[in-house]
């Protein structure tokens, strides 16, 4: 693992708290019928988990991104840590414990249509225990990125962030809304969620029913979240339809709003992890001082490039258009 004493002298761009997953991805031309066999000519093993992929994305883009998670000594945990190291993630604060095992997912990704089917096997003893050594790092960070996993540790981290001026980011994934995460959502400074998450959150606030409410557009959902939460930046993502944002500081009290289209690519190969890459690139841009509109363009570009290959961290920095990224590289990495 990274020598934390060496990292302490470096500024921390962001800290992420989340559950890492070891993904086994198979490209298939069709989903199997019951009691059948389907051939896959392209398979890949790679890191997964929303926060983990976001931190790895930011690290590949040159940020000092710290991941807080709890892993074991099983093969999946070892492969996750090796992948984090290759991506440049600051892994010096990871907990690694005997008896714990990492979560594993088997993903069937359809070559036509971009749909996925996921079989998920959760890890054992992976709840992150808060440690006092985290305080200094969270307080020094520009950004704290959360998704509702490791809830108790996330709540402690938010308390430190609010005292220290660290901005809190929340990733609301599709079908991940639940009432228990509302204390995190309500304290987020940056709130970027999937359309289905926004719909479920709105439905729950109306009548306690989390069934999807199809009545509002993504633009209206973004405006509603901006008006009803304390977030200064709100985004609602909608896949190939792009994303809708509202940000404080616009010409009226509701702030500036805009639509960020999804970038077109010659061929979409696999969309696994593209939303997580979007988050990581957005936060990397914010950490580098970009305005939210420029950050959304950067994020959409990196996510689109990621979809041209297999895996949640498939993009290479050499593929990125520096004009769309909005910053120049420095040091050994992008």
C-alpha positions in Angstrom: 0.0 0.0 0.0 1.0 3.6 -0.4 3.3 5.0 2.3 0.9 7.4 4.0 3.8 9.4 5.5 4.8 10.3 1.9 1.2 11.3 1.0 0.6 13.5 4.0 2.7 16.3 2.5 0.6 16.3 -0.6 -2.7 18.2 -0.9 -5.7 16.0 -0.9 -8.1 16.6 -3.8 -10.9 14.3 -2.7 -11.8 11.4 -0.3 -14.3 8.8 -1.3 -16.1 6.4 1.1 -17.6 3.4 -0.6 -17.6 -0.4 -1.2 -15.2 -1.8 -3.8 -16.3 -4.6 -6.0 -14.3 -7.0 -8.2 -16.2 -7.1 -11.5 -16.1 -10.0 -14.0 -17.5 -8.7 -17.2 -18.6 -10.8 -20.2 -19.7 -9.4 -23.5 -22.5 -11.5 -25.0 -24.5 -11.2 -28.2 -27.6 -12.3 -26.4 -28.7 -13.2 -22.9 -28.9 -17.0 -22.2 -32.2 -18.8 -21.9 -32.8 -21.0 -18.9 -30.6 -24.2 -18.9 -28.5 -22.9 -21.8 -24.9 -21.9 -22.6 -23.9 -18.6 -24.2 -20.4 -18.0 -25.6 -18.5 -14.8 -24.7 -15.5 -14.0 -26.8 -14.5 -10.9 -24.7 -14.2 -10.9 -20.9 -12.5 -8.7 -18.4 -11.8 -8.5 -14.7 -11.6 -5.0 -13.2 -12.5 -2.9 -10.3 -16.1 -1.8 -9.7 -18.2 0.0 -7.2 -19.4 3.6 -7.7 -17.1 5.4 -5.3 -14.1 3.2 -6.1 -14.3 3.8 -9.9 -14.9 7.5 -9.3 -11.7 7.8 -7.2 -9.7 5.7 -9.8 -11.0 8.0 -12.6 -10.0 11.1 -10.7 -6.6 9.6 -9.9 -6.0 8.7 -13.6 -6.8 12.4 -14.4 -4.0 13.5 -12.0 -5.8 14.1 -8.7 -4.7 12.9 -5.3 -7.8 10.7 -4.6 -8.1 8.8 -1.3 -10.3 5.8 -0.9 -11.7 4.7 2.4 -13.0 1.1 2.4 -12.6 -2.2 4.2 -11.1 -5.2 2.4 -9.7 -8.6 3.2 -6.8 -10.8 2.1 -8.8 -12.9 -0.4 -8.0 -12.9 -4.1 -10.6 -10.4 -5.0 -9.4 -7.9 -2.3 -5.8 -8.3 -3.5 -6.8 -7.7 -7.2 -8.8 -4.6 -6.2 -5.9 -3.1 -4.3 -3.5 -3.8 -7.1 -5.9 -2.2 -9.6 -6.2 0.9 -7.3 -2.5 1.2 -7.1 -2.1 1.0 -10.9 -4.7 3.8 -11.3 -2.8 5.9 -8.8 -5.4 5.9 -6.0 -4.1 6.8 -2.6 -4.8 3.5 -0.8 -2.8 4.3 2.4 -6.0 4.5 4.6 -7.7 1.3 3.4 -8.6 -1.1 6.1 -7.5 -4.7 5.4 -8.7 -7.3 7.9 -8.4 -11.1 8.3 -11.7 -12.7 7.7 -13.1 -10.0 5.5 -13.8 -10.7 1.8 -14.5 -8.4 -1.1 -17.7 -8.1 -3.0 -17.8 -9.7 -6.4 -20.1 -9.2 -9.4 -20.6 -11.1 -12.6 -21.8 -8.8 -15.4 -23.3 -9.9 -18.7 -23.1 -6.9 -21.0 -25.1 -7.1 -24.3 -23.1 -6.1 -27.3 -26.2 -4.8 -28.9 -28.4 -2.4 -27.0 -26.0 -1.5 -24.1 -28.0 -3.3 -21.5 -26.5 -5.3 -18.6 -27.5 -8.1 -16.2 -25.6 -8.3 -12.9 -25.2 -11.1 -10.4 -23.8 -9.6 -7.2 -22.2 -11.4 -4.3 -21.6 -9.2 -1.3 -18.4 -9.4 0.7 -18.1 -10.5 4.3 -17.3 -8.2 7.3 -16.8 -5.2 5.0 -18.4 -2.5 7.1 -15.9 0.3 7.5 -14.9 1.2 11.1 -14.2 4.9 11.6 -10.7 5.6 12.7 -9.3 8.8 14.1 -6.5 8.8 11.5 -9.2 9.7 8.9 -10.0 13.1 10.5 -7.0 14.9 9.2 -7.4 13.6 5.7 -11.1 14.4 5.4 -10.5 17.9 6.9 -7.7 18.6 4.4 -9.6 17.4 1.3 -11.3 19.7 -1.2 -14.1 17.2 -1.7 -15.7 14.2 0.1 -17.6 11.8 -2.2 -20.3 9.5 -0.8 -22.9 7.0 -2.1 -24.7 5.8 1.1 -22.4 2.8 1.7 -20.5 2.7 5.0 -23.3 4.9 6.4 -22.0 5.4 9.9 -18.5 6.3 8.7 -20.0 8.6 6.1 -21.9 10.5 8.7 -18.8 11.0 10.8 -16.9 12.2 7.8 -19.6 14.7 6.9 -19.5 16.2 10.3 -15.7 16.8 9.9 -16.2 18.1 6.3 -18.8 20.6 7.4 -16.5 22.0 10.1 -13.5 22.1 7.8 -15.0 23.6 4.6 -14.6 20.3 2.6 -17.4 20.2 0.0 -19.6 17.1 0.1 -20.6 15.2 -3.0 -23.3 12.6 -3.2 -23.8 10.0 -6.0 -27.4 8.8 -6.1 -27.4 5.7 -8.4 -30.5 4.2 -10.1 -32.5 2.0 -7.7 -30.3 3.0 -4.8 -32.7 5.4 -3.0 -33.7 4.5 0.5 -34.8 6.7 3.4 -31.7 6.0 5.5 -29.4 8.0 3.1 -31.4 11.2 3.4 -29.1 12.6 6.1 -26.3 12.4 3.6 -28.3 13.8 0.7 -29.5 16.7 2.7 -26.0 17.8 3.6 -24.5 17.4 0.1 -23.0 20.5 -1.6 -22.9 18.6 -5.0 -25.8 16.3 -5.7 -25.6 14.3 -8.9 -28.2 11.5 -9.2 -29.7 9.2 -11.8 -33.1 10.1 -13.0 -34.7 7.0 -11.4 -33.1 8.0 -8.0 -34.6 11.5 -8.3 -38.0 10.1 -9.2 -38.0 7.7 -6.3 -36.8 10.4 -3.9 -39.6 12.7 -5.1 -42.3 10.0 -4.8 -41.1 9.1 -1.3 -41.3 12.8 -0.2 -44.9 13.0 -1.5 -46.5 9.9 0.0 -43.9 7.5 1.3 -44.3 5.4 -1.9 -40.9 4.8 -3.6 -42.5 3.6 -6.9 -41.1 5.5 -9.8 -42.8 8.8 -10.6 -42.7 9.3 -14.4 -44.4 12.7 -14.4 -41.4 15.0 -14.3 -38.7 15.6 -16.9 -35.0 15.3 -15.8 -34.8 19.1 -16.1 -37.8 19.5 -13.7 -36.3 17.0 -11.3 -33.0 18.8 -11.2 -34.8 22.1 -10.4 -36.9 20.4 -7.7 -33.8 18.9 -6.0 -32.1 22.3 -6.2 -35.1 24.0 -4.6 -35.6 21.4 -1.9 -32.0 20.5 -0.8 -29.0 22.6 0.3 -26.9 21.5 -2.7 -25.3 24.3 -4.7 -24.8 22.0 -7.7 -27.5 19.6 -8.7 -27.4 17.2 -11.7 -29.8 14.5 -12.9 -28.3 12.1 -15.4 -30.3 10.3 -18.1 -27.9 8.1 -20.0 -27.8 8.7 -23.7 -30.1 11.7 -23.3 -27.4 13.5 -21.3 -27.7 15.3 -18.0 -29.5 18.4 -16.6 -27.8 20.7 -14.1 -28.7 23.6 -11.9 -26.0 25.6 -10.1 -26.1 28.4 -7.7 -24.8 31.8 -8.8 -27.1 32.2 -11.8 -29.1 35.3 -12.7 -32.0 34.4 -10.4 -32.5 32.7 -7.0 -32.8 29.3 -8.8 -29.3 29.6 -10.2 -28.0 28.7 -13.7 -29.4 25.7 -15.5 -28.2 23.8 -18.5 -28.4 20.6 -20.4 -25.2 18.7 -21.0 -25.6 16.3 -24.0 -24.0 12.9 -24.1 -21.1 12.8 -26.5 -21.3 10.6 -29.5 -18.7 7.9 -30.2 -18.2 5.7 -33.3 -19.2 2.5 -31.4 -20.5 1.9 -27.9 -18.9 -1.3 -26.6 -19.8 -1.4 -22.9 -21.5 1.1 -20.6 -20.5 -0.6 -17.4 -19.2 2.1 -14.9 -19.8 5.1 -17.2 -21.9 6.9 -14.6 -19.2 6.4 -12.0 -16.5 7.7 -14.4 -18.8 10.7 -15.0 -18.8 11.4 -11.3 -15.0 11.0 -11.0 -14.2 13.2 -14.0 -16.7 15.9 -12.8 -15.1 16.0 -9.3 -11.6 16.1 -10.8 -12.6 19.1 -12.9 -14.1 20.8 -9.8 -11.0 20.1 -7.8 -8.9 21.8 -10.5 -11.0 24.9 -10.2 -13.4 24.5 -13.2 -16.9 25.9 -13.1 -19.7 23.4 -13.0 -20.7 23.8 -16.6 -17.2 23.1 -17.8 -16.9 20.2 -15.4 -20.1 18.6 -16.8 -18.7 18.8 -20.3 -15.4 17.2 -19.1 -17.4 14.4 -17.4 -19.5 13.7 -20.4 -16.5 13.5 -22.6 -14.6 11.0 -20.4 -17.7 8.9 -19.8 -18.3 8.6 -23.6 -14.7 7.6 -24.2 -15.0 5.0 -21.4 -18.0 3.4 -23.3 -15.7 2.5 -26.3 -14.1 -0.3 -24.5 -15.0 -3.0 -21.8 -15.0 -2.2 -18.1 -15.7 0.5 -15.6 -12.3 2.1 -15.9 -11.6 1.5 -19.6 -10.6 5.0 -20.8 -7.0 6.0 -21.5 -5.9 9.5 -20.9 -4.3 9.5 -24.4 -7.8 9.2 -25.9 -9.0 12.4 -24.3 -9.4 15.7 -26.1 -7.6 18.3 -24.0 -9.9 21.1 -25.4 -12.9 19.3 -24.0 -11.2 18.6 -20.7 -10.6 22.2 -19.9 -7.2 21.9 -18.2 -3.6 21.1 -19.1 -1.7 18.1 -17.7 1.0 18.5 -15.1 3.5 16.1 -13.6 3.8 12.5 -14.7 0.1 11.9 -15.1 -2.6 13.6 -17.2 
